[in-house]
Amino acid sequence: MFGHELVVSKEVTRHVKEYKCQHCDFQMTTNGKGKLTPLTPKYKEINSVLEQIYTKRRLRKASNIILDR
């Protein structure tokens, strides 16, 4: 973590984000406990599935709000 300048590169959900170092392209993400962890292929897949679920849920909720009006 020392020497890295992490910025948010992708917001998966409100609580899960992916980070990238501006200098060396080192990538990290938040794990299930909210701690930063290296972005491995396993975490990339988890974040991808999580993003799909989150997006579907948001769209369904938004369409329910529109239909209720």
C-alpha positions as CSV (number, residue, x, y, z in Angstrom):
1,M,0.0,0.0,0.0
2,F,2.9,2.4,0.6
3,G,3.8,4.4,-2.4
4,H,0.5,3.7,-4.2
5,E,-1.8,6.5,-5.1
6,L,-5.2,4.7,-5.4
7,V,-8.1,6.3,-7.1
8,V,-11.6,4.8,-7.8
9,S,-11.6,3.2,-11.2
10,K,-15.0,1.5,-11.0
11,E,-17.9,1.7,-8.7
12,V,-19.3,-1.9,-8.6
13,T,-22.0,-1.1,-5.9
14,R,-22.4,1.7,-3.4
15,H,-20.1,-0.2,-1.0
16,V,-17.8,-2.1,-3.4
17,K,-15.3,-0.2,-5.5
18,E,-12.3,-1.1,-7.6
19,Y,-9.2,1.1,-7.2
20,K,-6.2,1.6,-9.4
21,C,-2.8,3.2,-8.7
22,Q,-2.1,6.2,-10.8
23,H,1.6,5.4,-11.0
24,C,1.9,1.6,-11.5
25,D,-1.6,0.4,-12.5
26,F,-1.8,-1.8,-9.3
27,Q,-5.4,-2.7,-8.8
28,M,-7.3,-3.3,-5.5
29,T,-10.9,-3.8,-4.5
30,T,-12.9,-4.0,-1.3
31,N,-13.6,-7.5,0.0
32,G,-16.6,-8.8,1.9
33,K,-15.4,-7.2,5.2
34,G,-14.8,-3.8,3.6
35,K,-11.0,-4.1,3.6
36,L,-8.8,-3.4,0.6
37,T,-7.5,-6.5,-1.2
38,P,-5.6,-7.1,-4.4
39,L,-7.9,-7.4,-7.5
40,T,-7.3,-11.0,-8.5
41,P,-9.2,-12.8,-11.3
42,K,-11.4,-14.4,-8.6
43,Y,-12.4,-10.9,-7.2
44,K,-12.9,-9.6,-10.8
45,E,-15.4,-12.3,-11.4
46,I,-17.1,-11.8,-8.0
47,N,-17.3,-8.0,-8.7
48,S,-18.7,-8.7,-12.2
49,V,-21.5,-10.9,-10.9
50,L,-22.2,-8.5,-8.0
51,E,-22.5,-5.6,-10.4
52,Q,-25.0,-7.5,-12.6
53,I,-27.2,-8.4,-9.6
54,Y,-27.0,-4.8,-8.3
55,T,-27.9,-3.3,-11.7
56,K,-30.9,-5.7,-12.2
57,R,-32.1,-4.9,-8.7
58,R,-31.8,-1.1,-9.2
59,L,-33.6,-1.3,-12.5
60,R,-36.4,-3.4,-11.1
61,K,-36.8,-1.1,-8.2
62,A,-36.9,2.0,-10.5
63,S,-39.5,0.4,-12.7
64,N,-41.7,-0.4,-9.7
65,I,-41.5,3.2,-8.6
66,I,-42.5,4.4,-12.0
67,L,-45.4,1.9,-12.2
68,D,-46.7,2.9,-8.8
69,R,-47.2,6.5,-9.8
